[in-house]
Amino acid sequence: MDENENKFEVISSKVSNANFKKNNNGFGKNILLPFFSGVVGCSLVIGTCFGVPSIKEKLIGTEEKTTTVQTSTASGTTTNLVSLSNYSNTAIFAANKILPSIVGIEVTYNVTSNSFFGFGGPSTSTATATGSGIIISEDGYILTNNHVVDSSSSSSSYSYYDISDATSVKVKLNSDIYGSDATLDAKIVGKDSQTDLAVLKIEKKGLTAAEFANSDEAVVGEFVMAVGSPLGLDTTVTTGIISAVNREVQSDGNKYVCIQTDAAINSGNSGGALVNSEGKVIGINTLKLSGSGVEGIGFAIPINSTLDIVDQLIDHNKVLRPYIGISGIDLDDATVKKYDLATLGVYVKNVQSFSPAEKSGLQAGDIIIQADGKDIKTMDELNEIKNSHNIGDTMTLKINRNGTEKEVTVTLEETP
């Protein structure tokens, strides 16, 4: 059976070839030749059209680089086209908008090294620190961080050496815009360690002031750009998104409510701007987390929370805050039990002479348990309520004195 099948195939093949050769001349002339001629001609026409840009654009239009992403919705998944060129143009626009308003800052200090073990005397040298700032008026007012210009705000005094107040503050303007010699002396108008803000002034007009956005409208996932002079590299921009809003952060004993971002923030970025897609400032770059395993966690003070502080620093060279005039100790359960105290609260350790506290009748040893009707257990809670008032307002404090509760009224005065 197999041998007969093989033979059949061979024979059939010879028959087919014979028939092909017999009809080859008529088939090739009448069918194949016109067919291949048409294919070649069509190829030439298509190649010419797509090889000439003007013809190609008329046929299919211009090409824009896009990438396809999927977004989840309540009803399922939809496919959207995201233009990469649009993203790039957004970053370019934001950078061009803000860069004329960003400055580099260099601060010089005197450093006195103390002698070791009594050998030799103290020696003095100089040290510099760098940061960034934002031009906020055309006549030379600049917003930055307090810790950029204030040596005492960065725990810089140790037993081995002491650092003086700033002996020189210089501001470097964007050289591409203001020229290569745009480094000017600046004076510190005012600074505030509690909010970590400071205002400088240079003698120059015609500057480009930054525009402020409404930082209350910032949302998680929004495009942002950090701009400043990290590591002395002037006019550096990095991009990212808003990672979180209203993030509470504590540093050097102060609590800040910040915008969190993954845009790269490095040493020297402090005082620079965090801007949105419109190139408008939504925050002041202030803090970053660092250490092993930490990456892309930076914080900015929302610009809305700086507006009143800036006005006061310019008008009064400081922030006007009400004060009570006590030093206190937070009482926890262990402390109350150990010293057989009456209750939890804030223990009044000292009362300043001629202070609102003294005038109201507060005494050392009193335990403040309520402020304006709210229970308190820490000085932070007491200060938060106090700072919600204006100078001249009154606060009602409930205290425990030797086991007896009573209320006192404190009229707040300006911090001396």
C-alpha positions in Angstrom: 0.0 0.0 0.0 2.8 2.5 1.0 4.8 1.7 -2.2 1.8 2.3 -4.4 1.0 5.7 -2.7 4.5 7.0 -3.2 4.4 6.2 -6.8 1.0 7.9 -7.2 2.3 11.1 -5.8 5.3 11.1 -8.2 3.1 10.4 -11.2 0.6 13.1 -10.3 3.5 15.5 -10.0 4.8 14.7 -13.5 1.4 15.1 -14.9 0.9 18.5 -13.3 4.3 19.7 -14.5 3.5 18.6 -18.0 0.2 20.4 -18.0 1.9 23.6 -16.7 4.6 23.6 -19.4 2.0 23.1 -22.0 0.1 26.2 -21.0 3.0 28.3 -19.7 3.3 30.8 -22.6 -0.3 31.9 -22.7 -0.8 32.1 -18.9 2.4 34.1 -18.3 1.7 36.6 -21.0 -1.9 37.1 -20.2 -2.1 36.9 -16.4 1.3 36.9 -14.6 3.0 39.7 -16.4 0.2 42.3 -15.8 -0.2 41.1 -12.2 3.4 41.7 -11.2 3.6 44.9 -13.2 0.6 46.2 -11.1 2.3 45.2 -7.8 5.5 47.0 -8.7 3.7 50.1 -9.7 1.6 50.2 -6.6 4.7 49.8 -4.4 6.4 52.7 -6.1 3.4 55.0 -5.6 3.1 54.1 -1.8 6.8 54.5 -1.3 6.8 57.9 -2.9 3.9 59.1 -0.8 5.2 58.0 2.5 8.8 59.0 1.7 7.8 62.6 1.1 6.8 64.2 4.5 4.4 66.7 3.0 2.5 63.9 1.2 2.6 61.7 4.3 1.2 64.4 6.6 -1.7 65.0 4.2 -2.5 61.3 4.1 -2.2 60.3 7.8 -1.5 63.6 9.7 1.4 64.3 12.0 2.4 61.7 14.6 2.3 62.5 18.4 4.0 60.2 20.9 1.5 58.7 23.2 1.3 55.9 25.7 -1.8 53.9 26.6 -2.8 53.6 30.2 -5.7 52.0 31.9 -7.8 53.7 34.6 -10.2 52.1 36.9 -13.7 53.5 37.2 -16.8 52.6 39.1 -18.1 50.7 36.0 -14.8 49.0 35.1 -11.6 49.8 33.2 -11.3 52.4 30.5 -8.4 53.0 28.2 -7.0 56.6 27.8 -4.3 58.0 25.7 -1.7 60.1 27.6 0.4 62.4 25.6 4.1 62.3 26.6 4.8 65.5 24.8 2.1 67.2 26.8 3.7 66.0 30.0 7.1 67.3 28.9 5.6 70.7 27.9 3.9 71.0 31.3 7.3 70.6 33.0 9.0 73.0 30.6 6.3 75.6 31.2 6.4 75.3 35.0 10.2 75.6 35.0 10.3 78.7 32.8 7.6 80.3 34.9 9.3 79.9 38.3 13.0 79.9 37.5 13.3 83.8 37.3 11.9 83.9 40.9 14.3 81.4 42.5 17.6 82.4 44.2 20.5 80.7 45.8 21.5 81.8 49.4 24.9 81.6 51.0 25.3 82.4 54.7 28.7 82.9 56.4 29.2 82.3 60.2 32.1 82.6 62.6 33.0 79.3 64.3 34.8 79.3 67.6 36.4 76.0 68.5 36.8 75.4 72.2 40.0 73.9 73.7 40.1 70.2 74.6 41.0 69.2 78.1 42.3 72.7 78.9 45.1 72.5 76.3 45.4 75.5 74.0 43.0 78.4 73.6 39.9 78.8 71.4 40.4 79.3 67.7 38.1 81.1 65.3 37.3 80.2 61.6 34.5 80.7 59.2 31.9 78.4 57.8 29.2 78.7 55.1 25.8 77.2 54.6 23.7 77.3 51.5 20.0 77.3 50.8 17.3 78.6 48.4 14.8 81.4 48.4 11.8 82.7 46.5 11.4 86.3 45.2 8.1 87.6 46.5 8.2 91.2 45.4 9.8 93.1 42.5 11.7 95.3 44.9 13.7 92.6 46.5 11.9 90.8 49.3 12.8 87.1 49.4 11.1 84.3 51.4 13.2 81.4 52.7 13.5 79.0 55.7 14.6 80.3 59.1 17.0 77.4 59.5 18.8 78.6 56.3 19.8 81.9 57.9 19.7 81.2 61.7 22.5 79.1 63.1 20.7 78.5 66.4 17.8 76.7 64.7 19.9 73.8 63.6 21.4 72.6 66.9 24.7 74.1 65.9 26.1 75.0 69.3 28.0 72.1 71.0 30.5 71.9 73.8 33.3 71.6 71.2 32.5 74.8 69.2 30.1 77.7 69.0 28.6 79.3 65.8 27.8 83.0 65.7 24.8 84.7 64.1 25.2 85.2 60.4 28.0 87.6 59.5 27.1 87.7 55.8 24.1 86.7 53.7 24.4 86.7 50.0 21.7 86.1 47.4 22.5 84.8 43.9 19.9 85.6 41.3 19.4 83.5 38.1 22.4 84.4 36.0 20.6 83.5 32.7 18.1 86.2 33.4 19.8 88.8 35.6 23.4 88.5 34.3 26.5 86.8 35.6 27.2 89.4 38.3 23.8 89.1 40.0 25.1 88.2 43.5 24.0 90.7 46.1 24.3 91.3 49.8 21.1 90.7 51.7 19.8 91.7 55.1 17.6 89.6 57.3 14.3 91.5 57.7 12.7 89.0 60.1 12.8 85.3 61.1 10.6 83.0 63.1 11.8 79.6 64.4 8.3 78.4 65.3 7.2 78.4 61.6 10.7 78.0 60.2 10.3 81.1 58.0 12.4 84.1 57.3 12.3 87.1 55.0 15.4 88.7 53.4 15.8 92.0 51.4 18.1 92.9 48.6 18.5 96.3 47.0 17.3 95.6 43.5 14.2 96.5 41.6 12.6 95.0 38.5 12.7 91.4 39.8 10.2 88.7 38.8 8.0 87.8 41.8 6.7 84.3 42.1 2.9 83.7 41.8 1.2 81.9 44.6 -1.4 79.2 44.1 -4.1 78.2 46.6 -2.4 75.4 48.5 -5.7 74.5 50.2 -6.7 73.1 46.8 -3.6 70.8 46.5 -4.6 67.2 45.9 -2.8 63.9 46.2 -1.4 62.8 42.8 -1.0 66.3 41.5 2.1 67.1 39.4 4.6 69.2 41.3 8.1 70.5 40.7 10.8 71.3 43.4 13.1 74.2 42.5 16.2 75.4 44.3 19.9 75.1 44.7 20.6 71.6 46.1 24.2 71.1 46.9 25.0 74.5 45.5 23.7 73.5 42.0 21.7 76.6 41.2 18.3 76.6 39.4 17.8 72.8 39.7 14.4 71.4 39.1 13.0 68.0 40.1 9.6 66.6 39.4 7.1 64.3 41.2 3.7 64.3 42.6 2.0 65.3 45.8 2.2 62.2 48.0 0.0 63.5 50.9 -1.5 66.7 52.2 -2.0 67.9 55.8 0.9 65.6 56.9 2.0 66.4 60.5 5.7 66.4 60.9 7.8 67.3 64.0 11.3 68.7 63.8 13.5 70.5 66.4 10.5 70.6 68.8 8.2 72.3 66.3 5.2 70.7 64.6 4.4 71.5 61.0 1.4 70.6 58.8 3.0 69.9 55.4 2.5 68.8 51.8 4.4 65.6 51.3 6.1 65.0 47.9 8.3 62.5 46.2 10.1 65.1 44.1 13.8 64.9 44.9 14.7 67.3 47.7 18.3 67.6 48.9 20.5 69.7 51.1 20.3 73.3 49.8 16.7 72.9 48.5 15.5 74.4 51.8 13.6 77.6 51.2 13.0 76.9 47.6 9.7 76.5 45.9 7.3 73.6 45.3 5.2 74.6 42.3 2.2 73.1 40.5 1.7 72.5 36.8 1.1 76.3 36.3 4.4 77.2 37.8 2.7 78.8 40.8 4.1 78.2 44.3 2.1 75.9 46.5 4.8 75.3 49.2 8.2 76.1 50.7 10.5 73.1 50.5 11.6 72.5 54.1 12.3 69.0 55.2 13.1 65.5 53.9 13.5 62.1 55.5 16.9 60.5 55.0 18.6 57.3 56.1 18.9 53.7 55.1 15.8 52.5 53.2 14.3 56.0 52.9 13.7 57.5 49.5 11.5 60.1 48.0 9.9 61.6 51.1 10.1 65.3 51.3 7.9 68.0 52.9 6.9 71.6 52.0 5.1 74.2 54.2 1.9 75.1 52.4 2.1 78.6 51.0 -1.3 79.7 52.4 0.0 79.2 56.0 3.0 81.5 55.3 1.1 84.6 54.1 0.3 86.2 57.5 3.7 85.2 58.8 5.4 87.0 55.9 3.4 90.1 56.4 4.3 90.3 60.1 8.0 89.6 59.4 8.0 92.5 57.0 6.0 94.9 59.1 7.3 94.0 62.6 10.5 92.0 62.0 9.0 89.3 64.0 5.7 87.4 64.5 3.4 88.9 67.1 2.1 86.1 69.3 0.1 86.2 72.5 1.7 84.6 75.6 0.7 83.5 79.0 4.0 83.6 80.8 4.5 80.2 82.4 6.8 77.2 82.1 5.1 73.9 82.5 5.6 70.2 82.8 3.4 67.6 81.1 1.9 65.2 83.7 1.4 61.5 82.8 0.0 58.7 84.9 3.5 57.6 86.2 4.4 61.2 87.3 1.1 61.8 89.0 1.4 58.5 90.9 5.1 59.0 91.8 4.6 62.5 93.3 1.1 61.9 94.6 -0.4 64.7 92.5 -4.1 65.4 92.2 -4.7 65.0 88.5 -3.3 64.9 85.0 -2.7 68.2 83.2 0.1 70.8 82.9 2.0 71.4 86.1 2.9 75.1 86.4 6.7 75.1 87.2 7.4 78.8 87.0 5.4 82.0 86.6 7.2 84.9 84.9 7.1 88.2 86.7 4.7 90.9 85.4 3.3 88.3 82.9 -0.4 87.7 82.1 -0.2 84.5 84.2 1.0 86.4 87.3 -1.6 89.1 86.8 -4.4 86.5 86.6 -3.3 84.9 89.9 -1.7 81.7 88.5 0.9 80.2 90.9 3.7 77.7 90.7 2.3 74.3 91.7 -1.0 74.8 90.0 -2.2 72.1 87.6 -4.0 73.4 84.5 -6.6 70.9 83.5 -8.7 72.8 81.0 -8.3 75.8 78.6 -11.4 77.4 77.2 -13.5 74.4 78.3 -11.2 71.8 76.6 -9.3 69.2 78.6 -5.6 69.5 78.2 -2.7 67.3 79.3 0.3 68.8 77.5 1.9 72.2 76.9 1.5 71.6 73.2 -2.3 71.4 73.7 -2.3 74.5 75.8 -0.2 76.5 73.3 -2.4 75.4 70.4 -5.4 76.9 72.1 -3.5 80.0 73.1 -2.2 80.5 69.6 -5.7 80.5 68.2 -6.3 83.8 70.0 -5.2 87.3 69.3 -3.3 89.6 71.5 -5.7 91.2 74.0 -8.1 88.2 74.0 -8.9 86.4 77.2 -8.6 82.7 78.0 -10.4 80.8 80.7 -8.2 78.3 82.5 -9.5 75.6 84.9 -6.8 74.7 87.5 -6.4 72.3 90.3 -4.7 73.9 93.3 -4.0 71.7 96.3 -6.9 69.4 95.4 -9.4 72.2 94.8 -10.6 73.2 91.3 -11.1 76.9 90.3 -11.2 79.0 87.2 -8.9 81.9 86.3 -9.1 84.4 83.4 -5.9 85.3 81.6 -5.7 88.4 79.3 -3.2 87.6 76.6 -0.4 90.0 75.9 2.3 90.3 73.2 5.3 88.0 73.7 8.1 90.3 75.0 
